Amino acid sequence: MEIKPIKTEADYEAALQEIERLWGASYGSPDGDKLDVLVTLVEVYEEAHHPIPPPDPIEAILHYMENQGLSEHDLETYLGSRLCVSEVLNRERGLSLDMIQRLHKGLGISADILVQPYALRTTP
């Protein structure tokens, strides 16, 4: 495959197939260099044409909790009372700026993710 800019979906698919073929090539070898260039081109194309939206703030918190082995009780430091933690995680209460800042500072969850709008559960 000739290396060229990725301009179409067909170019993108061809580049992905070539990456798969080259996967595992030795670093610094001609195939390894070709792989590096193709991966870079694909990343640029994907950022422009297949952007990944930021995760939902509550899903991000739940994911972090699962990965770190945290319980709802552990979030009380960042979100407030047990009731407040439950309401936030059940989408009955939105995250306040203060909560976002504490989650970011204390747990390292990206503030860019936490400030994203998300739907709250409506009460009938």
C-alpha positions as CSV (number, residue, x, y, z in Angstrom):
1,M,0.0,0.0,0.0
2,E,1.2,3.4,-0.9
3,I,1.1,5.9,2.0
4,K,-1.1,8.9,1.2
5,P,-3.5,11.2,3.1
6,I,-6.7,9.6,4.1
7,K,-9.5,11.5,2.4
8,T,-12.3,9.1,2.1
9,E,-13.9,6.2,4.0
10,A,-12.4,3.8,1.4
11,D,-8.9,5.2,2.1
12,Y,-9.6,4.9,5.8
13,E,-10.7,1.2,5.5
14,A,-7.7,0.4,3.4
15,A,-5.4,2.0,6.0
16,L,-7.0,0.0,8.7
17,Q,-6.5,-3.2,6.8
18,E,-2.8,-2.3,6.2
19,I,-2.4,-1.5,9.9
20,E,-3.8,-4.9,10.8
21,R,-1.4,-6.6,8.3
22,L,1.6,-4.6,9.8
23,W,0.6,-5.1,13.4
24,G,3.5,-6.4,15.4
25,A,6.2,-5.1,13.0
26,S,9.5,-4.4,14.7
27,Y,10.1,-0.8,15.8
28,G,12.5,1.0,13.5
29,S,12.0,-1.5,10.6
30,P,10.6,-0.3,7.3
31,D,7.3,-2.0,8.2
32,G,7.4,-0.6,11.7
33,D,7.9,2.9,10.3
34,K,5.1,2.4,7.9
35,L,2.8,1.3,10.7
36,D,3.7,4.4,12.8
37,V,2.8,6.7,9.9
38,L,-0.4,4.9,9.1
39,V,-1.6,4.9,12.7
40,T,-0.9,8.7,12.8
41,L,-2.9,9.3,9.7
42,V,-5.8,7.1,10.9
43,E,-5.8,9.0,14.3
44,V,-6.1,12.4,12.5
45,Y,-8.9,11.1,10.2
46,E,-10.8,9.6,13.1
47,E,-10.6,12.8,15.1
48,A,-12.1,14.7,12.2
49,H,-14.7,12.1,10.9
50,H,-15.4,9.7,13.8
51,P,-15.1,11.8,17.0
52,I,-15.7,10.0,20.3
53,P,-18.0,12.1,22.4
54,P,-17.0,12.6,26.0
55,P,-18.6,10.2,28.4
56,D,-21.6,11.0,30.5
57,P,-20.5,12.5,33.8
58,I,-22.4,9.9,35.9
59,E,-21.2,7.0,33.8
60,A,-17.7,8.4,34.3
61,I,-18.1,8.5,38.0
62,L,-19.6,5.0,38.1
63,H,-16.7,3.7,35.9
64,Y,-14.1,5.3,38.2
65,M,-15.8,3.8,41.3
66,E,-15.8,0.4,39.8
67,N,-12.1,0.6,38.7
68,Q,-11.0,2.0,42.0
69,G,-13.1,-0.3,44.1
70,L,-15.0,2.6,45.7
71,S,-18.4,2.5,47.3
72,E,-21.1,5.1,47.4
73,H,-20.0,5.8,51.0
74,D,-16.5,6.8,49.6
75,L,-18.1,9.5,47.5
76,E,-19.7,11.3,50.5
77,T,-16.4,13.3,50.9
78,Y,-16.9,14.7,47.4
79,L,-20.7,14.9,47.0
80,G,-22.1,15.3,50.5
81,S,-24.5,13.2,52.5
82,R,-25.4,9.6,51.7
83,L,-28.7,10.9,50.4
84,C,-27.0,13.4,48.1
85,V,-24.6,10.7,46.7
86,S,-27.6,8.5,46.0
87,E,-29.5,11.3,44.3
88,V,-26.6,12.2,42.1
89,L,-25.8,8.6,41.1
90,N,-29.5,8.0,40.4
91,R,-29.7,11.2,38.3
92,E,-32.2,12.9,40.6
93,R,-29.8,15.7,41.4
94,G,-27.3,17.4,39.2
95,L,-23.6,17.9,40.0
96,S,-22.9,21.3,41.4
97,L,-19.7,23.2,40.6
98,D,-18.4,22.6,44.1
99,M,-19.0,18.8,43.7
100,I,-17.3,18.8,40.3
101,Q,-14.2,20.6,41.8
102,R,-14.0,18.2,44.7
103,L,-14.3,15.1,42.4
104,H,-11.7,16.5,40.1
105,K,-9.3,17.5,42.8
106,G,-9.8,14.5,45.1
107,L,-10.3,11.7,42.6
108,G,-8.7,13.1,39.4
109,I,-11.8,12.7,37.3
110,S,-11.5,15.2,34.4
111,A,-13.5,18.3,35.0
112,D,-14.1,18.5,31.3
113,I,-16.1,15.3,31.6
114,L,-17.9,16.3,34.8
115,V,-19.2,19.6,33.4
116,Q,-20.9,17.9,30.4
117,P,-24.6,18.3,30.4
118,Y,-26.6,15.1,31.2
119,A,-30.2,14.2,31.6
120,L,-31.7,14.0,35.1
121,R,-34.5,11.7,35.9
122,T,-37.9,13.4,36.0
123,T,-40.3,12.7,38.8
124,P,-43.8,12.0,37.7
